[in-house]
Structures are given as structure tokens and as C-alpha cells.
Amino acid sequence: MMSEGRSSDTTIGARTRNSTPTWTTFGQAIGLFCRGATLRTAAPVAIVVGLVLSLVNQLHVVVEGDATWATWVRIGVNFAVPYIVASVGFLSACRKPRDA
């Protein structure tokens, strides 16, 4: 039995007791990102922000039928950048300091 003041969250680079991923090294953070640990938090942000950016910046090109492959790449970037930014924000909140 654990005392009230102690935490049993000792797992690094995996999900802890309360299902929050934690990390201490950059490699562990990249591993969490690649395994989709940020998906549930970052995906809704990316969908909303990417949709708004795409509508504002590319809608006229698509509607007029002038979309090229470069237009579709820009639209993809409109979704990828917010996903990465939201993931970095999520992971920065989950960082555990190294034991000294």
C-alpha cells in the first residue's frame, strides 16, 4: 500500500497509472509521438485548425478547379503543422525531470 504523498508513476516512456505518457529523454518523446501517444489530443486540433486554414487559403483554388499537386501539398501541410505543434505541447506537459 502506498502512502498518500507518494506516487506510483515510475514508468518512463510508457503510460503511467493514470494513462498519461511520460518521458525524460528526447528519444522517448519521439518514440511516444511515433507510437501515436499524442493522437487523441492533437488530431482534433489539427482537424479544426487545418480545415480553417485550408478554407481560408485554398478554397478558391479548389472551387475554381485550378488545384494542382502543390495545392494539395499545401492543404496537407495545413493539417500536419497544427498536429505537430499540438503534439509538442502535449509532450512538453508530460515531461518528467531526470533524477539528479
Secondary structure as GFF3:
##gff-version 3
##sequence-region A 1 100
A	DSSP	alpha_helix	26	34	.	.	.	ID=ss1
A	DSSP	alpha_helix	39	63	.	.	.	ID=ss2
A	DSSP	alpha_helix	69	93	.	.	.	ID=ss3
###
